[in-house]
């Protein structure tokens, strides 16, 4: 809990600190990577550093956490931190690395706030940092304890590499050694580590797109980002027979175990976690009412079209609605809208796609009567929505 001593200081300085986080976080990362360049090798995303998304996400999460403590000083917002902790464990973040972050973050704070910072203000923000860090350390220890093994990374062999829609490929992998395999849950992802042409190791998270619970193989589907660093390497250089390193599966946006109705609303490659959930429902012969809503540029672009339509057909209580930007007979034209749809009462809703798409669909779903607490979303990359970058 936030102490009575620190609360008024945090409340008073939060607007100022929040306004300067845009300068503090780049300063922090610059300091840390200058002193510890090895942290870019297989841990932090160089692409997200270059485009500024990681800095924005960190700034937003700090401000959001501090705001939550000011509003409810006796409660740690663990639900807010769960999303970050799952990403951390998928990258193998360790407890000692929080000390490294603290050192360089507070050096940056001292420099950027030199005109106003006092020992008392620094102490109060130190308390906020360690409340946040220790809460995440606790969550992450619990997640690591759920693994079937004690490893951060395991070797997997690529056994299939199948085209899947426009610029997309589905990878099927099998274990390359006898490390016990952690079963995933529908909606979860794994981190994939690859070596870039310059030798730097980089990781990206990819949703398990089928049979998430399998302990004999992993399946994930990627869309090539021509401006990215990792997906072009996966598509171009990783071949059948190659061995790549995968993390255990993580992610807190997973299919619930209820018997209630469920709605999946996705766009583009955002269909992958929903495809995994659909595959699970079909494999288990679920009797749940299921509505699948998907948006694409055209039919050919839909990465998991055959898998998803097959699973919808296999479920007695499933309905599919498709929106295509290019007019096609038999399908909705343009961007997805919930207007006119008979959404199931009390449905759980899962949304994944570009951030503007998810915000629009979430607002429409709330207007349609779906409780906000039952609308779940997955972001590919730093979660700028969670961080409050609206």
VOPAGU-2260 file (C-alpha; in pm, 1 decimal, decimal comma):
REM VOPAGU-2260
SITE   aa  ch    i         X         Y         Z
SITE  UNK   A    0       0,0       0,0       0,0
SITE  UNK   A    1     108,9     358,1     -57,0
SITE  UNK   A    2     215,6     526,4     267,7
SITE  UNK   A    3      35,8     828,1     406,8
SITE  UNK   A    4     367,7    1012,1     390,5
SITE  UNK   A    5     408,1     956,1      15,6
SITE  UNK   A    6      49,7     986,1    -102,9
SITE  UNK   A    7      17,1    1369,0     -91,3
SITE  UNK   A    8     358,0    1406,7    -256,9
SITE  UNK   A    9     264,3    1170,1    -539,6
SITE  UNK   A   10     -75,1    1335,4    -582,2
SITE  UNK   A   11      84,6    1680,2    -597,3
SITE  UNK   A   12     365,9    1587,6    -836,4
SITE  UNK   A   13     183,0    1339,2   -1059,2
SITE  UNK   A   14      74,8    1600,7   -1317,8
SITE  UNK   A   15     431,8    1735,0   -1344,9
SITE  UNK   A   16     597,5    1393,1   -1355,3
SITE  UNK   A   17     336,4    1272,5   -1603,5
SITE  UNK   A   18     402,6    1569,3   -1829,9
SITE  UNK   A   19     775,7    1497,0   -1830,1
SITE  UNK   A   20     765,8    1119,8   -1863,3
SITE  UNK   A   21     797,2    1169,4   -2238,2
SITE  UNK   A   22    1150,8    1295,8   -2173,3
SITE  UNK   A   23    1230,6    1074,9   -1873,1
SITE  UNK   A   24    1173,0     738,5   -2041,1
SITE  UNK   A   25    1393,8     797,4   -2349,1
SITE  UNK   A   26    1662,9     930,3   -2114,1
SITE  UNK   A   27    1628,9     613,4   -1905,4
SITE  UNK   A   28    1657,2     373,6   -2198,7
SITE  UNK   A   29    1951,6     568,0   -2341,9
SITE  UNK   A   30    2136,6     546,0   -2009,9
SITE  UNK   A   31    2056,7     180,8   -1953,8
SITE  UNK   A   32    2156,6      60,1   -2299,7
SITE  UNK   A   33    2475,6     267,5   -2293,2
SITE  UNK   A   34    2576,6      95,5   -1969,7
SITE  UNK   A   35    2419,4    -246,2   -2036,9
SITE  UNK   A   36    2408,2    -298,6   -2416,6
SITE  UNK   A   37    2361,9    -672,6   -2364,5
SITE  UNK   A   38    2000,9    -605,0   -2262,1
SITE  UNK   A   39    1914,0    -533,7   -2625,8
SITE  UNK   A   40    2040,1    -878,9   -2721,5
SITE  UNK   A   41    1745,9   -1113,1   -2686,2
SITE  UNK   A   42    1544,7    -906,6   -2438,3
SITE  UNK   A   43    1434,0    -554,6   -2535,3
SITE  UNK   A   44    1291,8    -489,2   -2880,8
SITE  UNK   A   45    1519,4    -266,3   -3085,7
SITE  UNK   A   46    1230,6    -184,0   -3321,2
SITE  UNK   A   47    1008,4     -64,0   -3036,1
SITE  UNK   A   48    1296,0     146,0   -2904,2
SITE  UNK   A   49    1344,0     306,0   -3244,7
SITE  UNK   A   50     976,8     384,5   -3301,6
SITE  UNK   A   51     920,1     509,1   -2946,8
SITE  UNK   A   52     640,7     266,7   -2857,9
SITE  UNK   A   53     826,7     107,9   -2565,7
SITE  UNK   A   54     901,4     447,0   -2413,5
SITE  UNK   A   55     534,9     548,3   -2440,4
SITE  UNK   A   56     418,8     220,5   -2286,4
SITE  UNK   A   57     658,7     250,4   -1992,6
SITE  UNK   A   58     564,9     613,2   -1930,2
SITE  UNK   A   59     194,8     533,5   -1942,5
SITE  UNK   A   60     222,2     231,0   -1713,3
SITE  UNK   A   61     414,4     429,2   -1447,5
SITE  UNK   A   62     165,8     716,4   -1458,0
SITE  UNK   A   63    -129,2     477,5   -1460,0
SITE  UNK   A   64       3,1     281,4   -1162,9
SITE  UNK   A   65      72,5     597,9    -963,7
SITE  UNK   A   66    -275,7     732,3   -1042,5
SITE  UNK   A   67    -432,4     406,9    -925,1
SITE  UNK   A   68    -238,7     424,1    -597,1
SITE  UNK   A   69    -346,6     783,0    -535,8
SITE  UNK   A   70    -709,8     686,4    -592,3
SITE  UNK   A   71    -687,6     365,4    -385,3
SITE  UNK   A   72    -372,1     374,0    -171,2
SITE  UNK   A   73    -451,5      45,5       6,0
SITE  UNK   A   74    -491,1    -158,0    -314,6
SITE  UNK   A   75    -223,1    -269,6    -560,1
SITE  UNK   A   76    -384,2    -276,2    -909,5
SITE  UNK   A   77    -265,8    -631,2    -982,6
SITE  UNK   A   78    -504,8    -677,0   -1274,8
SITE  UNK   A   79    -338,9    -384,0   -1449,0
SITE  UNK   A   80       4,8    -536,8   -1385,6
SITE  UNK   A   81     -89,7    -887,8   -1497,7
SITE  UNK   A   82     -67,5    -797,7   -1868,5
SITE  UNK   A   83     284,2    -658,0   -1824,2
SITE  UNK   A   84     394,5    -953,1   -1610,9
SITE  UNK   A   85     288,7   -1206,3   -1873,4
SITE  UNK   A   86     500,7   -1020,6   -2130,8
SITE  UNK   A   87     790,4   -1013,3   -1887,1
SITE  UNK   A   88     779,4   -1385,7   -1819,2
SITE  UNK   A   89     760,6   -1460,6   -2190,9
SITE  UNK   A   90    1094,7   -1279,7   -2219,8
SITE  UNK   A   91    1254,3   -1438,5   -1913,8
SITE  UNK   A   92    1271,5   -1119,9   -1704,1
SITE  UNK   A   93    1439,3   -1189,3   -1369,2
SITE  UNK   A   94    1405,2   -1023,1   -1029,4
SITE  UNK   A   95    1754,5    -870,5   -1032,4
SITE  UNK   A   96    1675,0    -678,9   -1351,7
SITE  UNK   A   97    1432,3    -458,4   -1158,4
SITE  UNK   A   98    1734,5    -320,4    -970,5
SITE  UNK   A   99    1896,5    -232,9   -1302,6
SITE  UNK   A  100    1584,8     -54,7   -1423,1
SITE  UNK   A  101    1556,2     134,1   -1093,7
SITE  UNK   A  102    1913,8     262,4   -1112,3
SITE  UNK   A  103    1889,0     410,9   -1460,9
SITE  UNK   A  104    1526,0     520,6   -1437,0
SITE  UNK   A  105    1591,7     727,1   -1126,6
SITE  UNK   A  106    1908,6     872,6   -1272,5
SITE  UNK   A  107    1691,0     991,4   -1561,5
SITE  UNK   A  108    1425,7    1125,9   -1323,5
SITE  UNK   A  109    1688,8    1317,5   -1126,2
SITE  UNK   A  110    1822,4    1476,6   -1446,0
SITE  UNK   A  111    1489,9    1559,6   -1609,8
SITE  UNK   A  112    1335,4    1693,9   -1285,3
SITE  UNK   A  113    1648,3    1862,2   -1149,5
SITE  UNK   A  114    1465,2    2194,6   -1124,0
SITE  UNK   A  115    1194,7    2067,2    -888,6
SITE  UNK   A  116    1295,6    1735,7    -731,7
SITE  UNK   A  117    1364,0    1712,7    -359,7
SITE  UNK   A  118    1479,3    1422,6    -144,4
SITE  UNK   A  119    1120,8    1377,4     -22,5
SITE  UNK   A  120     977,4    1365,8    -376,2
SITE  UNK   A  121    1245,0    1119,4    -486,8
SITE  UNK   A  122    1169,5     899,8    -186,1
SITE  UNK   A  123     796,9     901,5    -261,7
SITE  UNK   A  124     848,1     802,0    -625,3
SITE  UNK   A  125    1097,7     535,9    -516,4
SITE  UNK   A  126     819,7     390,7    -301,9
SITE  UNK   A  127     585,3     388,2    -603,3
SITE  UNK   A  128     847,5     216,8    -818,8
SITE  UNK   A  129     912,0     -63,5    -569,8
SITE  UNK   A  130     543,4    -114,5    -498,7
SITE  UNK   A  131     498,3    -166,9    -873,1
SITE  UNK   A  132     814,7    -374,1    -915,5
SITE  UNK   A  133     750,9    -600,7    -616,5
SITE  UNK   A  134     391,2    -660,4    -722,8
SITE  UNK   A  135     510,4    -768,8   -1068,4
SITE  UNK   A  136     790,8    -981,4    -922,4
SITE  UNK   A  137     528,8   -1163,8    -715,1
SITE  UNK   A  138     304,5   -1220,5   -1017,0
SITE  UNK   A  139     597,4   -1332,9   -1231,8
SITE  UNK   A  140     723,2   -1580,0    -971,5
SITE  UNK   A  141     377,2   -1732,6    -969,2
SITE  UNK   A  142     373,1   -1759,2   -1349,1
SITE  UNK   A  143     717,7   -1918,2   -1361,4
SITE  UNK   A  144     605,2   -2170,5   -1098,8
SITE  UNK   A  145     323,5   -2286,6   -1329,5
SITE  UNK   A  146     568,3   -2393,4   -1601,6
SITE  UNK   A  147     629,2   -2762,0   -1662,1
SITE  UNK   A  148    1003,0   -2683,2   -1666,4
SITE  UNK   A  149    1249,9   -2440,6   -1512,6
SITE  UNK   A  150    1378,8   -2299,0   -1841,0
SITE  UNK   A  151    1324,4   -1961,9   -2004,2
SITE  UNK   A  152    1394,6   -2083,0   -2359,5
SITE  UNK   A  153    1361,2   -2420,9   -2528,0
SITE  UNK   A  154    1467,4   -2547,8   -2871,5
SITE  UNK   A  155    1189,0   -2636,5   -3116,0
SITE  UNK   A  156    1223,5   -2775,5   -3467,1
SITE  UNK   A  157    1025,8   -2628,5   -3755,6
SITE  UNK   A  158     842,7   -2921,9   -3918,9
SITE  UNK   A  159     601,2   -2727,4   -4140,2
SITE  UNK   A  160     595,0   -2379,8   -4291,5
SITE  UNK   A  161     264,7   -2321,5   -4468,9
SITE  UNK   A  162     138,7   -2013,7   -4659,6
SITE  UNK   A  163    -164,2   -1864,9   -4485,0
SITE  UNK   A  164    -330,2   -1572,3   -4657,8
SITE  UNK   A  165    -155,8   -1267,6   -4798,1
SITE  UNK   A  166     196,4   -1227,9   -4657,1
SITE  UNK   A  167     126,1   -1473,8   -4373,8
SITE  UNK   A  168     287,0   -1806,1   -4282,1
SITE  UNK   A  169     184,7   -2071,6   -4031,4
SITE  UNK   A  170     475,8   -2240,3   -3853,4
SITE  UNK   A  171     437,8   -2585,5   -3698,4
SITE  UNK   A  172     712,5   -2690,5   -3456,4
SITE  UNK   A  173     800,1   -2995,7   -3248,5
SITE  UNK   A  174    1024,3   -3017,3   -2939,6
SITE  UNK   A  175    1392,3   -3052,6   -3027,4
SITE  UNK   A  176    1487,4   -3201,6   -2690,5
SITE  UNK   A  177    1325,1   -3374,5   -2392,0
SITE  UNK   A  178    1244,7   -3061,3   -2191,4
SITE  UNK   A  179     894,6   -3100,6   -2039,1
SITE  UNK   A  180     647,6   -2894,4   -2242,6
SITE  UNK   A  181     411,9   -2648,4   -2077,5
SITE  UNK   A  182      58,9   -2672,8   -2215,6
SITE  UNK   A  183     -85,7   -2342,9   -2331,5
SITE  UNK   A  184    -436,6   -2202,0   -2311,2
SITE  UNK   A  185    -641,1   -2071,6   -2604,2
SITE  UNK   A  186    -546,7   -1708,4   -2655,3
SITE  UNK   A  187    -192,3   -1734,6   -2521,9
SITE  UNK   A  188     130,5   -1660,2   -2708,0
SITE  UNK   A  189     493,6   -1766,6   -2713,1
SITE  UNK   A  190     802,7   -1555,6   -2760,1
SITE  UNK   A  191    1018,4   -1654,1   -3056,0
SITE  UNK   A  192    1389,1   -1567,3   -3051,2
SITE  UNK   A  193    1580,6   -1527,4   -3379,7
SITE  UNK   A  194    1917,2   -1390,8   -3487,1
SITE  UNK   A  195    1901,8   -1087,6   -3714,5
SITE  UNK   A  196    2142,4   -1041,3   -4007,9
SITE  UNK   A  197    2367,9    -820,8   -3789,9
SITE  UNK   A  198    2386,4   -1096,3   -3525,9
SITE  UNK   A  199    2160,1    -931,5   -3268,8
SITE  UNK   A  200    1908,8   -1165,8   -3105,6
SITE  UNK   A  201    1553,2   -1034,7   -3099,4
SITE  UNK   A  202    1226,6   -1173,4   -2960,3
SITE  UNK   A  203     867,3   -1127,8   -3065,4
SITE  UNK   A  204     543,7   -1267,4   -2925,2
SITE  UNK   A  205     316,3   -1468,2   -3155,5
SITE  UNK   A  206     -23,3   -1607,8   -3059,4
SITE  UNK   A  207     -66,4   -1983,0   -3066,4
SITE  UNK   A  208    -307,8   -2016,8   -3355,9
SITE  UNK   A  209    -418,0   -2379,3   -3309,7
SITE  UNK   A  210    -412,0   -2656,1   -3046,9
SITE  UNK   A  211    -277,7   -2431,3   -2774,0
SITE  UNK   A  212    -292,4   -2707,3   -2512,8
SITE  UNK   A  213     -79,9   -2947,8   -2716,0
SITE  UNK   A  214     244,8   -3069,4   -2559,8
SITE  UNK   A  215     364,7   -3231,3   -2884,5
SITE  UNK   A  216     373,4   -2928,2   -3110,9
SITE  UNK   A  217     338,4   -2552,7   -3128,0
SITE  UNK   A  218     155,5   -2366,8   -3405,7
SITE  UNK   A  219     177,7   -1992,8   -3462,8
SITE  UNK   A  220      93,0   -1773,9   -3761,5
SITE  UNK   A  221     282,8   -1456,8   -3851,6
SITE  UNK   A  222     222,3   -1173,5   -4094,3
SITE  UNK   A  223     530,1   -1029,8   -4262,0
SITE  UNK   A  224     596,5    -669,5   -4167,8
SITE  UNK   A  225     824,1    -542,6   -4442,4
SITE  UNK   A  226     942,9    -263,8   -4214,0
SITE  UNK   A  227    1000,1    -496,7   -3920,6
SITE  UNK   A  228    1308,3    -680,1   -3805,7
SITE  UNK   A  229    1187,2   -1024,4   -3697,1
SITE  UNK   A  230     899,4   -1133,3   -3922,2
SITE  UNK   A  231    1100,7   -1091,9   -4246,0
SITE  UNK   A  232    1372,0   -1314,4   -4098,8
SITE  UNK   A  233    1117,0   -1576,5   -3996,2
SITE  UNK   A  234     952,1   -1574,7   -4337,8
SITE  UNK   A  235    1270,4   -1559,8   -4545,0
SITE  UNK   A  236    1543,7   -1735,8   -4348,5
SITE  UNK   A  237    1386,6   -1985,6   -4106,9
SITE  UNK   A  238    1336,0   -2311,7   -4296,3
SITE  UNK   A  239    1178,7   -2650,7   -4227,6
SITE  UNK   A  240    1430,6   -2845,8   -4022,9
SITE  UNK   A  241    1573,4   -2538,5   -3850,7
SITE  UNK   A  242    1572,1   -2512,9   -3472,0
SITE  UNK   A  243    1446,8   -2194,0   -3305,4
SITE  UNK   A  244    1407,7   -2097,5   -2941,4
SITE  UNK   A  245    1059,7   -2056,3   -2794,2
SITE  UNK   A  246     942,3   -1946,6   -2452,2
SITE  UNK   A  247     676,0   -2118,8   -2249,8
SITE  UNK   A  248     323,8   -1994,0   -2334,3
SITE  UNK   A  249     195,4   -1683,1   -2160,5
SITE  UNK   A  250     -85,2   -1428,0   -2188,3
SITE  UNK   A  251    -376,6   -1337,0   -1962,6
SITE  UNK   A  252    -638,1   -1294,8   -2236,7
SITE  UNK   A  253    -760,1   -1652,7   -2253,8
SITE  UNK   A  254   -1090,3   -1822,4   -2329,4
SITE  UNK   A  255   -1303,0   -1847,2   -2014,8
SITE  UNK   A  256   -1432,9   -2182,6   -1896,4
SITE  UNK   A  257   -1798,4   -2083,7   -1867,7
SITE  UNK   A  258   -2090,9   -2215,3   -2069,3
SITE  UNK   A  259   -2204,4   -1864,9   -2160,8
SITE  UNK   A  260   -2211,2   -1708,3   -2506,6
SITE  UNK   A  261   -1886,9   -1579,3   -2657,1
SITE  UNK   A  262   -1817,0   -1321,9   -2928,5
SITE  UNK   A  263   -1487,9   -1297,3   -3116,7
SITE  UNK   A  264   -1430,9    -968,1   -3300,8
SITE  UNK   A  265   -1106,5    -954,8   -3497,5
SITE  UNK   A  266    -936,2    -783,0   -3788,2
SITE  UNK   A  267    -646,2    -900,6   -4003,1
SITE  UNK   A  268    -378,7   -1108,9   -3830,4
SITE  UNK   A  269    -559,2   -1032,6   -3504,0
SITE  UNK   A  270    -762,2   -1344,9   -3579,2
SITE  UNK   A  271    -486,0   -1573,7   -3446,0
SITE  UNK   A  272    -580,2   -1590,7   -3074,1
SITE  UNK   A  273    -948,3   -1628,3   -3162,5
SITE  UNK   A  274    -861,8   -1906,1   -3407,1
SITE  UNK   A  275    -694,9   -2093,8   -3121,0
SITE  UNK   A  276   -1001,7   -2046,3   -2901,8
SITE  UNK   A  277   -1231,7   -2162,0   -3183,4
SITE  UNK   A  278   -1017,7   -2470,6   -3238,1
SITE  UNK   A  279   -1045,6   -2553,6   -2868,9
SITE  UNK   A  280   -1423,9   -2511,0   -2870,2
SITE  UNK   A  281   -1461,7   -2728,2   -3180,1
SITE  UNK   A  282   -1225,0   -2996,8   -3051,3
SITE  UNK   A  283   -1419,2   -3021,0   -2725,1
SITE  UNK   A  284   -1759,6   -3028,6   -2895,7
SITE  UNK   A  285   -1869,0   -2714,6   -2713,2
SITE  UNK   A  286   -2235,5   -2627,5   -2702,9
SITE  UNK   A  287   -2172,4   -2259,5   -2631,4
SITE  UNK   A  288   -2334,5   -1991,6   -2843,6
SITE  UNK   A  289   -2049,1   -1850,2   -3051,0
SITE  UNK   A  290   -2044,2   -1543,5   -3275,5
SITE  UNK   A  291   -1734,4   -1492,4   -3492,4
SITE  UNK   A  292   -1691,7   -1144,4   -3641,7
SITE  UNK   A  293   -1392,9   -1083,6   -3866,4
SITE  UNK   A  294   -1274,1    -802,3   -4095,5
SITE  UNK   A  295   -1026,1    -828,0   -4385,1
SITE  UNK   A  296    -920,9    -647,3   -4697,8
SITE  UNK   A  297   -1038,4    -941,6   -4911,1
SITE  UNK   A  298   -1096,8   -1315,8   -4880,0
SITE  UNK   A  299    -746,0   -1403,7   -4998,0
SITE  UNK   A  300    -590,5   -1198,1   -4715,8
SITE  UNK   A  301    -759,5   -1396,1   -4436,3
SITE  UNK   A  302    -470,5   -1591,6   -4285,1
SITE  UNK   A  303    -670,7   -1867,9   -4112,8
SITE  UNK   A  304    -978,2   -1876,7   -4331,9
SITE  UNK   A  305   -1004,2   -2255,1   -4378,7
SITE  UNK   A  306    -930,7   -2335,3   -4015,4
SITE  UNK   A  307   -1176,7   -2084,6   -3874,7
SITE  UNK   A  308   -1462,4   -2152,8   -4116,1
SITE  UNK   A  309   -1416,1   -2526,5   -4060,4
SITE  UNK   A  310   -1436,1   -2485,5   -3683,9
SITE  UNK   A  311   -1741,6   -2259,3   -3712,0
SITE  UNK   A  312   -1911,5   -2526,3   -3925,4
SITE  UNK   A  313   -1824,1   -2789,4   -3663,9
SITE  UNK   A  314   -1994,4   -2594,7   -3385,1
SITE  UNK   A  315   -2373,1   -2619,7   -3375,4
SITE  UNK   A  316   -2407,6   -2289,3   -3194,2
SITE  UNK   A  317   -2166,6   -2082,8   -3405,1
SITE  UNK   A  318   -2232,4   -1795,7   -3646,0
SITE  UNK   A  319   -1983,0   -1617,9   -3873,5
SITE  UNK   A  320   -2004,0   -1261,9   -4004,7
SITE  UNK   A  321   -1732,0   -1131,2   -4237,5
SITE  UNK   A  322   -1656,7    -774,3   -4347,7
SITE  UNK   A  323   -1440,5    -714,4   -4655,7
SITE  UNK   A  324   -1301,9    -380,2   -4768,2
SITE  UNK   A  325   -1322,1    -497,8   -5128,8
SITE  UNK   A  326   -1689,3    -558,8   -5215,7
SITE  UNK   A  327   -1758,9    -931,1   -5246,6
SITE  UNK   A  328   -2098,2   -1090,5   -5303,2
SITE  UNK   A  329   -2235,0   -1260,6   -4995,2
SITE  UNK   A  330   -2030,5   -1063,6   -4742,1
SITE  UNK   A  331   -2052,7    -733,0   -4557,9
SITE  UNK   A  332   -1867,0    -448,1   -4729,2
SITE  UNK   A  333   -1643,3    -198,4   -4551,6
SITE  UNK   A  334   -1536,6    -179,9   -4190,9
SITE  UNK   A  335   -1684,4    -392,3   -3915,7
SITE  UNK   A  336   -1981,2    -252,6   -3727,6
SITE  UNK   A  337   -2189,1    -406,6   -3450,4
SITE  UNK   A  338   -2491,3    -204,5   -3557,0
SITE  UNK   A  339   -2781,0    -430,9   -3641,6
SITE  UNK   A  340   -2622,3    -743,6   -3493,4
SITE  UNK   A  341   -2813,7    -946,3   -3237,0
SITE  UNK   A  342   -2529,8    -984,0   -2986,8
SITE  UNK   A  343   -2589,5   -1259,3   -2728,9
SITE  UNK   A  344   -2699,7   -1131,6   -2391,7
SITE  UNK   A  345   -2427,9   -1146,7   -2124,4
SITE  UNK   A  346   -2163,9   -1253,7   -2379,6
SITE  UNK   A  347   -1791,9   -1262,0   -2312,5
SITE  UNK   A  348   -1621,9   -1071,0   -2593,1
SITE  UNK   A  349   -1265,9   -1106,0   -2721,8
SITE  UNK   A  350   -1126,8    -832,0   -2946,6
SITE  UNK   A  351    -797,6    -832,0   -3136,9
SITE  UNK   A  352    -668,7    -623,8   -3426,8
SITE  UNK   A  353    -526,0    -275,8   -3487,1
SITE  UNK   A  354    -570,3     -45,3   -3187,4
SITE  UNK   A  355    -821,2     194,4   -3356,6
SITE  UNK   A  356   -1030,5    -107,9   -3456,0
SITE  UNK   A  357   -1033,7    -243,8   -3100,9
SITE  UNK   A  358   -1127,8      91,1   -2948,0
SITE  UNK   A  359   -1413,6     136,0   -3194,6
SITE  UNK   A  360   -1551,9    -216,0   -3144,6
SITE  UNK   A  361   -1521,3    -194,0   -2765,6
SITE  UNK   A  362   -1719,2     132,1   -2763,1
SITE  UNK   A  363   -1985,2     -18,8   -2987,3
SITE  UNK   A  364   -2005,2    -329,7   -2770,7
SITE  UNK   A  365   -2057,0    -122,3   -2455,6
SITE  UNK   A  366   -2326,7      78,7   -2634,6
SITE  UNK   A  367   -2488,1    -253,2   -2729,4
SITE  UNK   A  368   -2508,7    -355,8   -2364,1
SITE  UNK   A  369   -2205,7    -583,0   -2316,5
SITE  UNK   A  370   -2048,6    -502,9   -1976,1
SITE  UNK   A  371   -1700,2    -349,6   -2001,5
SITE  UNK   A  372   -1568,2    -613,9   -1760,0
SITE  UNK   A  373   -1662,1    -886,3   -2011,0
SITE  UNK   A  374   -1477,9    -727,7   -2304,2
SITE  UNK   A  375   -1122,4    -858,0   -2332,8
SITE  UNK   A  376    -857,0    -743,0   -2577,4
SITE  UNK   A  377    -510,5    -848,3   -2693,8
SITE  UNK   A  378    -248,9    -605,2   -2825,1
SITE  UNK   A  379      41,4    -718,1   -3042,8
SITE  UNK   A  380     343,1    -522,6   -2916,1
SITE  UNK   A  381     367,1    -267,8   -2630,6
SITE  UNK   A  382      23,5    -212,0   -2481,8
SITE  UNK   A  383     -31,3     158,2   -2542,2
SITE  UNK   A  384    -400,7     121,3   -2464,0
SITE  UNK   A  385    -331,5     -23,0   -2118,2
SITE  UNK   A  386     -76,7     253,1   -2066,9
SITE  UNK   A  387    -347,1     513,7   -2121,0
SITE  UNK   A  388    -221,1     644,1   -2457,2
SITE  UNK   A  389    -569,6     712,6   -2594,0
